[in-house]
C-alpha cells in the first residue's frame, strides 16, 4: 500500500509537469497540492476494497490484471467525484487522465515485475533443467506451460510448441513460439537438445501418435501425454497429470457408446460367477459388473495368489458388494457343480483357459482337457443351476487355427453353441484378438527386455496382431454377451498392428534409439503361430450384422455328431496320445493346419549372444550417465486406471 501511495503521488506530479511542460504556474499550485492527498486517499481506498494489497507476485495472471485495471479506474472516478463535486474547478482534467495512465503502468509494474524478472532470467539461464517441447498450441498446451513455469521444483524449461494447425504457425503462446509441426519434431529435438516431449492435444489420432514416434525414433527424448479422460475432468490440467506414453495411447481412441443404463438393468442385483477370476480379463469383468451394482461376484480360479489379491482389491473398491473367491479347477465337474448349487449364479462369464500358444503345442492333451472339457463343465453347470446367461471368452486364434490353443478354443465355441441350442441358458461366445496389458501380452516382455538393455525379440518383421485395451474389450463383451444378438459375437478390432513397429515405438517411448542403443532381434515364428490373425472365416463373413463395433456372425452349426467326437477326444486326452489327439482335432476342425516352422528369420546363437552383450553394455553406459547427473533411468509405470 505504501508503494501504491508513492507511485500515485509520483505519477500525479509527473502528469502536472507534463501538462504545463515544466513547473506549474503559481496560480495552479494551491489546487494541485490540495488535490494530492484526496487523490492518494481515493486510490488507496479503492485498491483496498478490491483487495489489491493481497497480491501473489509470482502466480498473478490475466484475471488479476483486469481487477487491477478496474481498481485504478475506480480510484480515478472516486477522486473526480470527491474533488470536482466539492470544488467544481481548479484542476485540469488532462492531469487526471495522464495520472490514470501513469499510475496504472506503475502499479502493474510493481506487481508483475517479480514474475517477469524471474521468468526472463529463468528462460535464459542454463541451470541444467530438462528442455521440453509441448505438442499442441491450444488451451491444454497453454495450461501445461503455465503449470511448468509455476512448478516449485523448476525441473523443466519449455522451449516452444509444435502444432499441425497451419493458422498457428509463427504465432506465440505464453511467450513461447510455435516452432513448426509434428513433422519438425526430430530437428527441433536435435537443435534444442530436448529431452522431453509433452503431448497436450486432446484426442490426437493414434495414427498420428505412431507417426510421431516413428519420426523421433532416432532421438533420445521421452514422451508424456495428457490422460484420455482429461476432457471429462473438472480440474485444471497440470504436469503431474501427464503419464508416460503407453501402448494403449497408440490404439485408436474410438469412444464406444455403451448404453450404461441398459447394462445396469441387466446386471444390477444379479449373482455373477467368473471363471479365470485371477486373470486380467476376469478381474476386469469383475470390476465392471461391480460398477453396475451386481449383488454378488464369485471369482473362480486355480491361481490362489492372484485370486486372493483380486478379490481383496475388488472388495476394497466396492465395500457393499458380496465378493467370494473360490479355488477350483474347471476340469473338475463335481467341484464346479457344487459351486454352482451353492451360489446359484444368474450370469456366468467363462474366461479361464490355457492361452500360451507354444506351451500348448507341447501339451495338446492339457489344452483339450482345460479349454474344451473345462468349457463343457462350466456350460453344463450353468445349465444345471438355471443360469440366465453364459458368456464364453474366445479368441481370434480360433479362426482357421494353426495352433492347438486356437483349435481347442474353436471346439469350445462349438461346445457352447451346441449346448446353448438345447438349454434354457442363453449361451454366447465372444471372439476378439489380443488385449494390451494382459498377463500373456507381448508388451510386458518387451518392457522387461528394454529395462535390461535389450535385445528386444520379435518373431518376424511382418508379423501383425489385433489389439484392444482390456477395459474396452470387456465393455464390449458385456454388451454382446448380455444382449440377444446371437450365439457367436465378434468384436471389431480396428487395423492390425505390426509387432516390429510396436517394439520400435516402445523403445522410442523409453527414450532410447532402436537398433542403436536397444537392438531388435528377429527370432522366427514359434510353433503354432501365424504371421497374421483373422477374426472370422469366409462363411461367417457372408452373414454378419454390425452393432456398435460388435459383429454377430451366423457361423456354420456344430457337427451333428459333436458329442460322439468329444467322447473320442476325451479318451485320447486321458490316454496321453498327442498325435492321435491332433488328428481327431483336425477331423473336428477341418481348417486346423499346423504351419511348417519358419526358420528364415531365426538369429544364429552367436549373433543373438552378441546382440545381448551389446544391449547389456549399452545399459551399463546409460546407467553410468544417469548416476553422473543424478537422474533415474526410464521405466514403464502403468497409467492410472489401466489394468
C-alpha positions in Angstrom: 0.0 0.0 0.0 2.9 2.3 0.7 4.3 1.6 -2.7 0.9 2.3 -4.3 0.8 5.6 -2.5 4.3 6.6 -3.6 3.5 5.5 -7.2 0.3 7.5 -7.2 2.0 10.7 -5.9 4.9 10.3 -8.4 2.5 9.8 -11.3 0.5 12.8 -10.3 3.5 15.1 -10.1 4.8 13.9 -13.4 1.4 14.4 -15.0 1.3 18.0 -13.7 4.8 18.7 -15.1 3.9 17.2 -18.4 0.6 19.1 -18.6 2.4 22.5 -18.1 5.6 21.5 -19.9 7.5 22.2 -16.7 6.8 23.7 -13.3 3.1 24.6 -13.0 2.2 28.3 -12.7 1.9 29.7 -9.2 -1.8 30.2 -9.6 -2.3 26.4 -10.1 0.0 25.2 -7.3 -2.5 25.5 -4.3 -5.1 23.4 -6.1 -2.6 20.9 -7.3 -1.2 20.5 -3.8 -4.6 20.3 -2.2 -5.8 17.6 -4.7 -2.8 15.2 -4.0 -4.0 13.8 -0.6 -7.5 13.4 -1.9 -6.2 11.5 -4.9 -4.0 9.2 -2.9 -6.7 8.5 -0.4 -9.3 7.8 -3.1 -6.9 5.4 -4.9 -5.8 3.5 -1.8 -9.4 3.1 -0.6 -10.5 1.5 -3.9 -7.4 -0.7 -4.1 -8.0 -1.9 -0.6 -11.7 -2.6 -1.3 -10.6 -4.6 -4.4 -8.1 -6.4 -2.2 -5.2 -5.4 -4.5 -2.9 -5.3 -1.4 -3.3 -9.2 -1.3 -1.2 -10.0 -4.3 0.6 -13.1 -5.5 3.7 -11.7 -7.2 4.6 -15.0 -9.0 1.1 -16.5 -9.7 -0.9 -13.5 -10.9 -2.4 -13.7 -14.3 -4.9 -12.1 -16.7 -7.8 -12.1 -14.2 -5.7 -10.2 -11.7 -4.6 -7.7 -14.4 -8.3 -7.0 -15.2 -9.1 -6.4 -11.5 -6.1 -4.0 -11.2 -7.4 -2.0 -14.2 -10.8 -1.8 -12.7 -9.4 -0.7 -9.4 -7.3 2.1 -10.9 -10.2 3.4 -13.0 -12.4 3.2 -9.9 -9.9 5.2 -7.9 -9.9 8.0 -10.5 -13.7 8.0 -10.7 -13.9 8.3 -6.8 -11.3 11.2 -6.9 -13.2 13.0 -9.6 -16.4 12.8 -7.7 -14.8 13.9 -4.5 -12.8 16.8 -5.9 -15.0 18.2 -8.6 -18.1 17.7 -6.6 -16.7 20.0 -3.9 -14.5 22.5 -5.9 -16.1 22.2 -9.3 -12.8 23.7 -10.8 -9.2 24.3 -10.1 -7.6 21.2 -11.6 -7.1 20.5 -15.4 -8.8 17.3 -16.5 -5.8 16.4 -18.6 -3.7 16.0 -15.4 -6.3 13.4 -14.1 -6.2 11.5 -17.3 -2.4 11.5 -17.5 -2.2 10.4 -13.9 -4.5 7.5 -14.5 -2.4 6.2 -17.4 0.9 6.6 -15.5 -0.4 5.2 -12.2 -1.9 2.1 -14.0 1.5 1.5 -15.6 3.4 1.9 -12.3 1.0 -0.3 -10.2 1.2 -3.0 -12.9 5.0 -2.8 -13.0 5.2 -3.1 -9.2 3.0 -6.2 -9.1 4.2 -8.0 -12.3 7.9 -7.2 -12.3 8.9 -10.0 -10.0 7.2 -12.6 -12.1 8.5 -11.2 -15.4 12.0 -10.9 -14.0 12.0 -14.5 -12.7 10.6 -15.7 -16.0 13.1 -13.7 -18.1 16.1 -14.9 -16.1 14.8 -18.5 -15.8 14.3 -18.8 -19.6 17.8 -17.5 -20.3 19.9 -19.2 -17.6 21.2 -22.6 -18.4 20.7 -24.1 -15.0 20.6 -27.8 -16.0 16.9 -28.1 -16.3 15.5 -30.6 -18.9 14.3 -28.9 -22.0 10.8 -29.8 -23.2 8.6 -29.2 -26.3 4.8 -29.2 -26.0 2.8 -30.8 -28.8 -0.4 -28.8 -29.2 -0.6 -25.0 -29.0 -4.1 -25.0 -27.7 -5.8 -24.5 -24.4 -4.3 -27.7 -22.9 -0.9 -26.7 -24.1 -1.3 -23.2 -22.5 -2.4 -24.7 -19.2 0.5 -27.1 -19.3 3.0 -24.3 -19.9 1.7 -22.2 -17.1 1.9 -25.2 -14.7 5.5 -25.9 -15.7 6.5 -22.3 -15.1 4.8 -22.2 -11.7 6.2 -25.5 -10.5 8.3 -25.0 -7.4 10.7 -27.8 -8.5 11.7 -26.0 -11.7 12.7 -29.2 -13.4 11.6 -28.3 -16.9 12.2 -25.5 -19.4 9.8 -25.3 -22.3 11.5 -24.1 -25.5 8.3 -23.9 -27.6 5.4 -25.6 -29.2 4.7 -27.7 -32.3 1.2 -27.9 -33.8 -0.2 -29.3 -37.1 -2.6 -26.4 -37.4 -1.5 -24.1 -40.3 -3.0 -21.0 -38.7 -0.9 -21.4 -35.5 2.4 -21.5 -37.3 4.6 -18.5 -36.5 2.4 -17.4 -33.5 3.4 -17.4 -29.9 1.6 -18.8 -26.8 2.6 -17.6 -23.4 5.7 -16.0 -24.9 6.8 -19.3 -26.5 6.9 -19.7 -30.3 5.1 -22.3 -32.3 8.2 -23.6 -34.0 6.6 -26.0 -36.5 4.5 -29.1 -37.0 4.9 -32.6 -35.6 6.9 -33.4 -38.7 9.6 -30.9 -37.5 10.0 -32.6 -34.1 13.1 -34.6 -34.8 15.0 -31.4 -36.0 13.8 -29.4 -33.1 14.8 -32.1 -30.6 18.3 -32.1 -32.0 18.6 -28.4 -32.3 17.4 -27.5 -28.8 18.7 -30.6 -27.1 15.1 -31.5 -26.0 14.8 -34.4 -23.5 11.0 -34.5 -23.0 8.1 -34.2 -25.4 4.7 -33.4 -23.8 1.7 -34.2 -25.9 -1.1 -31.8 -25.0 -3.6 -32.4 -27.8 -6.9 -33.9 -26.7 -7.9 -36.9 -28.8 -4.8 -36.8 -31.0 -5.3 -39.7 -33.5 -3.4 -42.8 -32.6 -2.1 -43.0 -36.2 -0.5 -39.5 -35.8 1.0 -40.6 -32.5 2.6 -43.6 -34.2 3.9 -41.4 -36.9 5.4 -39.1 -34.3 7.2 -41.9 -32.6 8.5 -43.2 -35.9 9.8 -39.8 -36.8 11.5 -39.4 -33.4 12.9 -43.0 -33.2 16.4 -41.6 -33.7 16.2 -39.3 -30.8 16.6 -39.9 -27.0 13.6 -37.8 -26.0 11.0 -39.2 -23.7 7.2 -38.8 -24.3 4.4 -37.9 -21.9 0.7 -37.4 -22.8 -2.4 -35.9 -21.1 -4.8 -38.5 -19.9 -7.5 -39.6 -22.3 -10.1 -38.7 -19.7 -9.0 -35.1 -19.4 -11.9 -33.8 -21.4 -14.3 -35.2 -18.7 -12.3 -33.8 -15.8 -13.4 -30.7 -13.9 -10.0 -29.9 -12.5 -7.3 -27.9 -14.4 -4.5 -29.7 -16.3 -1.1 -29.8 -14.6 2.1 -31.5 -15.4 1.7 -34.1 -12.7 -1.4 -35.5 -14.5 0.7 -36.4 -17.6 1.7 -40.1 -17.8 4.3 -41.8 -19.9 3.2 -42.5 -23.4 2.0 -46.1 -23.3 1.0 -48.7 -25.9 -2.7 -48.1 -25.1 -2.3 -44.5 -26.4 -1.2 -45.8 -29.8 -4.5 -47.5 -30.3 -7.3 -45.5 -31.8 -9.2 -43.6 -29.1 -12.6 -44.5 -30.5 -15.2 -43.9 -27.9 -17.6 -46.8 -27.9 -21.1 -45.7 -26.9 -22.4 -48.2 -24.3 -25.9 -47.8 -23.1 -24.9 -47.8 -19.4 -28.5 -47.7 -18.2 -29.4 -50.8 -20.2 -26.3 -52.7 -19.0 -27.1 -51.7 -15.4 -30.6 -53.2 -15.7 -29.2 -56.5 -16.9 -26.5 -56.6 -14.1 -27.9 -54.8 -11.1 -28.9 -57.3 -8.3 -27.6 -60.3 -10.2 -25.4 -63.1 -8.9 -22.4 -63.4 -11.2 -19.7 -66.2 -11.4 -16.5 -65.5 -13.3 -14.0 -68.3 -14.1 -10.5 -67.1 -14.6 -11.1 -64.5 -11.9 -7.4 -64.3 -11.2 -6.6 -63.2 -14.7 -6.6 -59.8 -16.4 -9.8 -60.3 -18.3 -11.7 -62.0 -15.5 -10.7 -59.3 -13.0 -11.7 -56.5 -15.3 -15.1 -58.2 -15.8 -15.5 -58.3 -12.1 -14.7 -54.6 -11.8 -17.1 -53.6 -14.5 -20.1 -55.7 -13.2 -19.4 -54.5 -9.7 -19.7 -50.9 -11.0 -23.1 -51.8 -12.3 -24.2 -52.8 -8.8 -24.5 -56.6 -9.1 -25.4 -58.4 -5.9 -22.6 -60.9 -5.7 -19.4 -61.8 -7.5 -17.9 -65.2 -7.3 -14.3 -65.4 -8.6 -13.1 -68.9 -9.6 -9.5 -69.8 -10.4 -6.7 -72.2 -9.6 -4.2 -69.4 -9.2 -4.9 -68.8 -5.5 -2.4 -65.9 -5.0 -3.8 -63.6 -7.7 -7.3 -64.8 -6.9 -6.9 -63.6 -3.4 -5.3 -60.3 -4.4 -8.0 -59.6 -7.0 -10.8 -60.4 -4.5 -9.3 -58.1 -1.9 -8.9 -55.2 -4.3 -12.5 -55.7 -5.6 -13.8 -55.7 -2.0 -11.8 -52.6 -1.2 -13.2 -50.7 -4.2 -16.8 -51.9 -3.5 -17.3 -52.4 0.2 -21.0 -53.1 -0.1 -20.5 -55.9 -2.7 -20.5 -59.5 -1.7 -17.3 -61.0 -3.1 -16.3 -64.6 -2.9 -13.0 -66.2 -4.0 -13.1 -69.9 -4.8 -10.1 -72.0 -5.7 -11.3 -74.5 -8.2 -10.2 -76.3 -11.4 -12.7 -76.1 -14.2 -11.6 -79.6 -15.3 -13.3 -81.0 -12.2 -17.1 -81.0 -13.0 -18.1 -82.1 -9.5 -16.4 -79.1 -7.8 -17.9 -76.7 -10.4 -21.4 -78.2 -9.8 -21.1 -77.8 -6.1 -20.1 -74.1 -6.5 -23.0 -73.6 -8.9 -25.5 -75.1 -6.5 -24.1 -73.1 -3.6 -24.1 -69.6 -5.3 -26.8 -70.1 -8.0 -25.3 -67.7 -10.4 -27.6 -65.9 -12.8 -24.8 -64.9 -15.2 -21.6 -66.9 -15.8 -18.6 -65.4 -17.6 -16.1 -68.1 -18.6 -12.7 -66.5 -19.1 -10.5 -69.4 -17.8 -8.3 -71.1 -20.4 -4.8 -72.2 -21.3 -3.7 -69.4 -23.7 0.0 -69.8 -24.2 0.4 -70.9 -27.8 3.9 -72.6 -27.8 3.4 -74.3 -24.5 0.1 -75.8 -25.6 1.8 -77.2 -28.7 3.9 -79.3 -26.4 0.9 -80.4 -24.3 -2.1 -80.7 -26.5 -3.9 -83.1 -24.1 -3.8 -80.4 -21.4 -5.2 -77.8 -23.7 -8.0 -80.2 -24.6 -8.8 -81.0 -21.0 -8.9 -77.4 -20.0 -10.1 -75.4 -23.0 -12.6 -78.0 -24.3 -13.8 -80.0 -21.4 -13.3 -77.3 -18.9 -15.6 -75.2 -21.0 -18.1 -78.1 -21.3 -18.1 -78.4 -17.5 -18.8 -74.7 -17.0 -21.6 -74.7 -19.6 -23.2 -77.8 -18.0 -23.0 -76.2 -14.6 -24.7 -73.0 -15.9 -27.4 -75.1 -17.5 -28.0 -77.3 -14.4 -28.4 -74.4 -12.0 -30.6 -72.4 -14.4 -28.3 -69.5 -15.1 -29.8 -66.9 -17.3 -26.7 -66.4 -19.5 -23.3 -67.9 -20.1 -20.6 -65.9 -21.9 -17.5 -67.6 -23.3 -14.4 -65.5 -23.9 -12.9 -66.8 -27.2 -10.0 -65.7 -29.4 -9.2 -64.8 -33.0 -6.8 -67.7 -33.0 -9.9 -69.9 -33.3 -10.3 -68.8 -36.9 -8.5 -71.2 -39.3 -6.4 -72.3 -36.3 -2.8 -73.0 -36.7 -2.2 -73.9 -33.1 -3.5 -76.4 -30.5 -4.7 -73.4 -28.4 -6.7 -71.9 -31.3 -8.2 -75.3 -32.3 -9.3 -76.0 -28.7 -10.9 -72.6 -28.5 -12.7 -73.3 -31.7 -14.1 -76.5 -30.3 -15.0 -74.7 -27.1 -17.1 -72.4 -29.3 -18.8 -75.4 -30.7 -19.5 -76.9 -27.3 -21.1 -73.7 -26.0 -23.2 -73.1 -29.2 -24.3 -76.8 -29.3 -25.4 -76.9 -25.6 -26.9 -73.4 -25.9 -29.4 -74.7 -28.6 -30.7 -77.3 -26.1 -30.6 -75.2 -22.9 -32.7 -72.6 -21.2 -29.5 -70.7 -20.5 -28.6 -68.2 -23.2 -25.1 -69.0 -24.3 -22.8 -66.7 -26.3 -19.2 -67.0 -27.5 -17.4 -63.6 -27.9 -14.4 -63.7 -30.1 -11.7 -61.0 -30.1 -7.9 -60.5 -30.5 -5.1 -59.6 -28.2 -5.5 -57.2 -25.3 -2.8 -54.8 -24.2 -1.6 -55.3 -20.6 -2.9 -58.8 -20.1 -0.7 -61.4 -18.5 0.0 -63.1 -21.8 0.6 -60.0 -23.8 3.9 -59.3 -25.6 4.1 -55.8 -24.0 5.3 -56.8 -20.5 8.0 -58.9 -22.2 9.2 -56.0 -24.3 9.3 -53.7 -21.3 11.4 -56.1 -19.3 13.8 -56.6 -22.2 14.1 -52.8 -22.7 14.8 -52.3 -19.0 17.5 -54.9 -19.1 19.1 -53.1 -22.1 17.9 -55.5 -24.8 17.8 -57.1 -27.1 14.0 -56.9 -27.8 13.0 -60.2 -29.5 10.3 -60.1 -32.3 9.2 -63.2 -34.1 9.0 -61.8 -37.6 9.3 -58.3 -39.2 5.9 -58.6 -40.9 4.0 -60.3 -38.0 0.8 -58.4 -37.2 -1.8 -58.7 -34.4 -5.1 -57.2 -33.5 -5.0 -55.2 -30.2 -7.6 -53.7 -27.9 -7.4 -52.3 -24.4 -8.7 -54.5 -21.6 -11.5 -52.2 -20.4 -12.8 -51.6 -23.9 -12.7 -55.3 -24.7 -14.6 -56.2 -21.5 -17.1 -53.5 -22.1 -17.9 -54.9 -25.5 -18.0 -58.4 -24.0 -20.7 -57.3 -21.6 -22.8 -55.6 -24.3 -22.5 -58.6 -26.7 -22.9 -61.3 -24.1 -25.9 -59.8 -22.2 -27.9 -59.0 -25.3 -29.7 -61.4 -27.6 -27.6 -60.8 -30.6 -26.6 -64.4 -31.4 -24.5 -67.3 -30.2 -21.3 -66.0 -31.8 -20.2 -62.4 -31.5 -17.0 -60.9 -32.9 -15.5 -57.6 -31.7 -14.2 -55.2 -34.4 -10.6 -54.7 -33.5 -9.7 -52.0 -36.0 -6.5 -52.2 -38.0 -3.9 -54.9 -37.1 -0.6 -53.6 -35.6 2.9 -54.7 -36.8 4.7 -56.2 -33.8 8.0 -54.8 -35.1 6.5 -51.3 -35.1 5.2 -51.8 -31.6 8.7 -52.8 -30.4 10.2 -49.7 -32.1 7.6 -47.4 -30.5 8.2 -48.9 -27.0 11.9 -48.4 -27.3 11.4 -44.8 -28.5 8.9 -44.1 -25.7 11.5 -45.2 -23.2 14.0 -42.6 -24.5 16.3 -44.9 -26.4 17.2 -45.3 -30.1 16.0 -48.6 -31.7 18.8 -50.8 -33.1 21.4 -48.3 -31.8 21.0 -48.4 -28.0 18.4 -51.2 -27.9 18.9 -53.9 -30.5 15.8 -55.7 -32.1 16.3 -59.4 -32.9 14.0 -61.4 -35.1 13.7 -65.0 -33.8 11.2 -66.6 -36.2 7.6 -67.7 -35.7 7.2 -70.0 -32.8 5.3 -73.4 -33.1 1.7 -72.8 -33.8 2.0 -69.1 -34.5 0.6 -67.4 -37.6 2.0 -64.3 -39.4 -1.4 -62.7 -39.4 -4.5 -63.4 -37.4 -8.1 -63.3 -38.6 -11.4 -62.6 -36.9 -13.8 -64.7 -39.0 -13.9 -67.2 -41.7 -15.4 -66.7 -45.2 -18.6 -68.4 -44.2 -19.0 -66.1 -41.2 -18.2 -63.0 -43.4 -21.3 -63.7 -45.5 -23.7 -63.5 -42.7 -22.9 -60.7 -40.3 -24.6 -57.6 -39.0 -22.7 -54.8 -37.1 -23.9 -53.2 -33.9 -21.6 -50.7 -32.2 -18.3 -52.5 -33.1 -19.9 -55.9 -32.5 -20.3 -58.3 -35.4 -22.9 -61.0 -35.0 -21.9 -64.0 -37.1 -24.1 -66.9 -38.1 -21.3 -69.5 -38.1 -21.9 -73.0 -39.6 -23.6 -75.1 -36.9 -21.5 -77.6 -34.9 -21.4 -81.1 -36.5 -24.4 -83.3 -35.6 -22.1 -86.0 -34.1 -20.3 -83.5 -31.9 -21.0 -85.4 -28.6 -19.5 -88.6 -30.0 -16.4 -86.8 -31.3 -16.0 -85.2 -27.9 -16.0 -88.6 -26.2 -13.2 -89.7 -28.5 -11.3 -86.5 -27.8 -11.6 -87.2 -24.0 -10.3 -90.8 -24.4 -7.3 -89.6 -26.4 -6.6 -86.8 -24.0 -6.8 -89.0 -20.9 -4.6 -91.6 -22.6 -2.0 -89.0 -23.4 -1.8 -89.8 -27.2 -0.9 -86.4 -28.7 -0.6 -87.5 -32.4 -3.9 -89.2 -32.4 -5.4 -86.3 -30.5 -4.2 -83.9 -33.1 -5.7 -86.0 -35.9 -9.0 -86.1 -34.1 -8.9 -82.3 -33.7 -8.2 -81.8 -37.4 -11.2 -84.0 -38.2 -13.4 -81.9 -35.9 -11.9 -78.5 -37.2 -11.0 -79.1 -40.8 -9.4 -75.7 -41.2 -6.9 -76.5 -38.4 -3.5 -76.8 -40.1 -0.1 -76.6 -38.3 2.2 -74.4 -40.4 5.7 -75.5 -41.2 8.3 -74.0 -38.8 9.7 -70.7 -40.2 13.4 -70.5 -39.6 14.2 -67.8 -42.1 14.3 -65.1 -39.5 16.0 -67.0 -36.7 19.1 -65.2 -35.4 22.0 -67.6 -35.0 23.1 -68.2 -31.5 26.3 -66.3 -31.8 24.5 -63.2 -33.3 21.9 -63.3 -30.6 24.5 -63.6 -27.9 26.4 -60.6 -29.5 23.2 -58.6 -29.6 22.5 -59.4 -25.9 26.0 -58.4 -25.0 25.7 -55.1 -26.9 22.5 -54.4 -25.1 24.0 -55.1 -21.7 26.9 -52.8 -22.5 24.6 -50.0 -23.7 22.5 -50.4 -20.5 25.7 -50.1 -18.4 26.7 -46.9 -20.2 23.3 -45.4 -19.7 23.3 -46.3 -16.0 26.7 -44.6 -15.7 25.2 -41.5 -17.3 22.2 -41.5 -15.1 24.5 -41.9 -12.0 26.5 -38.9 -13.0 23.7 -36.5 -13.4 21.5 -37.9 -10.6 18.5 -38.9 -12.7 16.6 -42.2 -12.6 16.6 -44.4 -15.7 13.3 -44.6 -17.5 10.7 -47.2 -16.5 7.2 -48.1 -17.6 4.7 -47.1 -14.9 1.2 -48.2 -15.6 -1.2 -45.3 -16.2 -3.9 -44.7 -13.6 -7.0 -46.8 -14.2 -5.2 -49.1 -16.6 -5.2 -52.9 -15.9 
